[in-house]
Amino acid sequence: MMTISTILFVCTGNTCRSPMAEGLAQKWLDEHQCDNWLAISAGVFALDGMPTSEETLVTLAQRDIAFEGSSTPFTKEMAQSATIVFCMSNSHLAVAKQFTEHAELLDQEGDIADPIGQDQSVYDALAMHMEPLIARRLESLTHQGA
């Protein structure tokens, strides 16, 4: 049986940034035949079962990513079972570090701003910012192109 390695993306409510990162990452993993890797997401202040923001779904759909999911609260068990936890901000990282040493900022330059309540162009720009970050991180993790 194949062991699945999990990449966990964490933001605040798990309705905008982390589901977008999850969708982008899963598409990258699928395109690179990384069948034993799975992208998931959660939020440090997420309510269980909230819908993913419409803007995030539109941004993903523009990239041929059909995303289905709802918000999931971030737990110690999730953190400890993940291969790596990528956080959107230093505040998320502080929470994740309480549960696992395998947590780091997705963007090593600093926090990725929360787009909630802003228009579609902000979400589209967010995806353009995250795509190369995610690709670099996943290449390194999965040793693709090594």
C-alpha positions as CSV (number, residue, x, y, z in Angstrom):
1,M,0.0,0.0,0.0
2,M,1.2,3.5,-0.9
3,T,1.9,6.0,1.9
4,I,0.3,9.4,1.3
5,S,2.4,12.5,2.2
6,T,0.2,15.4,3.2
7,I,0.9,19.1,2.6
8,L,-1.3,21.2,4.9
9,F,-2.0,24.9,4.1
10,V,-3.1,27.0,7.0
11,C,-4.8,30.4,7.1
12,T,-7.4,32.1,9.4
13,G,-10.9,31.0,8.3
14,N,-10.0,28.4,5.6
15,T,-12.3,30.0,3.1
16,C,-9.9,32.1,0.9
17,R,-6.1,31.7,1.0
18,S,-5.6,28.2,2.2
19,P,-8.3,26.6,0.0
20,M,-6.8,28.5,-3.0
21,A,-3.3,27.2,-2.1
22,E,-4.7,23.7,-1.7
23,G,-6.3,23.8,-5.1
24,L,-3.2,25.2,-6.8
25,A,-1.0,22.7,-5.0
26,Q,-3.1,19.7,-5.9
27,K,-3.2,20.7,-9.5
28,W,0.6,20.9,-9.5
29,L,0.9,17.5,-7.8
30,D,-1.5,15.9,-10.3
31,E,0.4,17.4,-13.3
32,H,3.7,16.2,-11.9
33,Q,2.4,12.7,-11.2
34,C,3.0,13.0,-7.5
35,D,0.3,10.4,-6.7
36,N,1.5,9.8,-3.2
37,W,1.1,13.5,-2.2
38,L,-2.1,15.2,-1.1
39,A,-2.8,18.9,-0.5
40,I,-5.2,19.8,2.2
41,S,-6.1,23.0,4.1
42,A,-7.4,24.3,7.4
43,G,-7.9,27.5,9.4
44,V,-6.7,28.4,12.9
45,F,-10.1,30.2,13.5
46,A,-12.2,28.2,11.0
47,L,-15.7,27.1,11.6
48,D,-16.4,23.6,10.4
49,G,-18.2,23.5,7.1
50,M,-18.2,27.1,5.9
51,P,-18.2,27.4,2.0
52,T,-15.1,28.4,0.2
53,S,-15.3,32.0,-0.9
54,E,-16.9,32.6,-4.3
55,E,-13.9,34.6,-5.4
56,T,-11.5,31.8,-4.6
57,L,-13.7,29.3,-6.5
58,V,-13.7,31.7,-9.6
59,T,-9.9,32.1,-9.4
60,L,-9.4,28.3,-9.3
61,A,-12.0,27.7,-12.0
62,Q,-10.0,30.1,-14.3
63,R,-7.2,27.6,-13.9
64,D,-9.4,24.6,-14.6
65,I,-9.4,23.6,-11.0
66,A,-12.8,22.3,-9.8
67,F,-12.6,22.8,-6.1
68,E,-15.0,21.3,-3.7
69,G,-14.5,21.7,0.0
70,S,-15.6,23.6,3.0
71,S,-13.7,25.1,6.0
72,T,-12.0,22.8,8.5
73,P,-10.6,23.8,11.8
74,F,-6.9,23.4,12.2
75,T,-6.0,20.7,14.8
76,K,-3.0,19.3,16.5
77,E,-3.7,15.9,14.9
78,M,-3.7,17.4,11.4
79,A,-0.5,19.3,12.1
80,Q,1.3,16.2,13.4
81,S,0.2,13.9,10.6
82,A,1.2,16.4,7.8
83,T,4.6,16.1,6.2
84,I,4.8,19.9,6.1
85,V,2.5,22.7,7.2
86,F,2.7,25.9,5.1
87,C,1.3,29.0,6.9
88,M,0.0,32.2,5.3
89,S,1.2,34.5,8.1
90,N,3.4,34.6,11.1
91,S,0.3,34.4,13.4
92,H,-0.7,31.1,11.8
93,L,2.9,29.9,12.0
94,A,2.9,30.7,15.8
95,V,-0.1,28.4,16.2
96,A,1.2,25.6,14.0
97,K,4.6,25.7,15.8
98,Q,2.8,24.7,19.0
99,F,1.9,21.4,17.4
100,T,4.7,20.6,15.0
101,E,8.2,21.6,14.1
102,H,7.4,21.0,10.4
103,A,5.7,24.3,9.9
104,E,6.9,27.3,7.9
105,L,5.7,30.3,6.1
106,L,4.6,29.6,2.5
107,D,6.1,32.9,1.5
108,Q,9.5,33.3,3.1
109,E,9.4,37.0,2.5
110,G,6.5,37.4,4.9
111,D,2.8,37.3,5.4
112,I,0.3,36.7,2.5
113,A,-2.5,39.2,3.1
114,D,-6.0,38.0,3.6
115,P,-8.2,39.0,0.5
116,I,-11.5,38.5,2.3
117,G,-14.1,41.2,1.4
118,Q,-12.0,42.5,-1.5
119,D,-12.9,42.2,-5.2
120,Q,-12.0,39.4,-7.7
121,S,-8.9,41.1,-9.0
122,V,-7.3,40.8,-5.5
123,Y,-8.0,37.1,-5.5
124,D,-6.6,36.7,-9.0
125,A,-3.4,38.6,-8.0
126,L,-3.2,36.4,-4.9
127,A,-3.2,33.3,-7.0
128,M,-0.5,34.7,-9.3
129,H,1.6,35.5,-6.2
130,M,1.1,32.0,-4.7
131,E,1.5,29.8,-7.9
132,P,5.3,30.2,-8.2
133,L,5.8,30.0,-4.4
134,I,3.8,26.7,-4.3
135,A,5.6,25.3,-7.4
136,R,9.0,26.0,-5.8
137,R,8.0,24.5,-2.5
138,L,6.5,21.4,-4.1
139,E,9.5,20.9,-6.4
140,S,11.7,20.9,-3.4
141,L,9.5,18.6,-1.3
142,T,8.7,16.0,-4.0
143,H,12.2,16.3,-5.6
144,Q,10.6,16.9,-9.0
145,G,13.1,18.2,-11.5
146,A,15.9,17.3,-9.1
